[in-house]
Amino acid sequence: MSSQKPPSSAGNNLDPWYANYAERTAGLAASEVRALFAVASRPEVVSLAGGMPAVSALPQELVIESMNRVMREQGSVALQYGSGQGVPALREQILDVMAMEGIKASADDVVVTTGSQHALELVTKLFIDPGDVVLAEGPSYVTAMVIFRSFQAETHHVAMDAHGMIPESLRENIARLKALGKKIKFLYTIPSFQNPAGVTLSWERRLEVLQIAKENGILVLEDNPYGLLHFDAPPPPALRSVEQEGVIYLGTFSKTLAPGFRVGWALAPHAIREKLILANEAAVLSPSSFSQLIISEYLDTIDWRAQVDRFRGVYRERKEAMIGALTEYLPNLEWTDPNGGFYVWLTLPAYLDSKQMLPRAVKELVAYTPGTAFYADGGGRNNIRLSFCYPTPEAIRVGIRRLQNVINGELDL
Ligand code: PMP
């Protein structure tokens, strides 16, 4: 791994600095499908590719009201640097948000970050040396794996089924990697409404996964952006609600309010919290005071739980539109049927390659993310992640219909 040269996408021979890039930039290869996504953002294309929340479902007047109050009453605080750990009042409110998923904690252990994405980066920076191992579900969140690679970690995948990560596969991976002398630094998991597979780790398995992690001295990194966006029953309680010392929990307001605020958080075991704050300060001095105060004001004065309910309604309707369209147009394929979140995972016949098929899909005015993006090891060739979060139900139906044409076209070849 350490002899890896930066790939041509990190810089090429026309770039005079090509030879100077740090080796870790090898992990920052631009995705091969990026250029296509530029085309896919044209309005006539139905994009089932991105994970953009439906911010139009958040009444902007309410945000403006909160912002105005903050500027009138605490303008000089909002415009100033703040604590590297985050605004104390917001950290208290975050405790109430996490309590909805069974978590009891102290505001002292909450570190506000610039989205949960930045928390992922900070945790990786704290724990990973080149060649260390991260275990993650297969498939897993693409931009977490980009971070792991940029710190020169190896990502190894734990198999999943409809009930989430399979404990037996976790045990096998640990035994195999330990026998190879590898250092497994943490287990990265998205237990509820997983990105990209849409599945949820069952309660029994949550307990088993925690037990295995504990037995083997492996830290668990629980990433939970979607847990509150359930369509009927809530998911089982968070892993962090069961185990405190061995779990770092990540949350975010990106999906329950808006991603433009860039406010997320880490709830860390006491021992790790201090290092996280120092890393946060080194990276950004302090997370945005302006965004944090607006969110804090919003949570204080506006019925945020009702807003989360509205989001649930919007996404439930879109999910139903997608499952209905898949049932109608692609009845012979397999897909996951999530009870929350943003994503459906579609399986094509084994001989189809979803990445090769993408240019043709874009020509037919529908875009998706090929499954290989979500594996560190080339898996997912015949899978597709379909996002139902952003397009309207009508657009989703049109998109799946177009996808049917594309897939049928491939089968005719
Ligand atoms: N984790 C997962 C699983 C995600 O899907 C996302 C956003 N798509 C993030 C983390 C990052 O979210 P944010 O930085 O907006 O909080």
Boltz pocket constraint, residues with backbone or C-beta under 6 A from the ligand:
constraints:
  - pocket:
      binder: B
      contacts: [[A, 51], [A, 114], [A, 115], [A, 116], [A, 117], [A, 118], [A, 141], [A, 190], [A, 195], [A, 223], [A, 225], [A, 251], [A, 252], [A, 253], [A, 254], [A, 259], [A, 263], [A, 264]]
      max_distance: 6.0
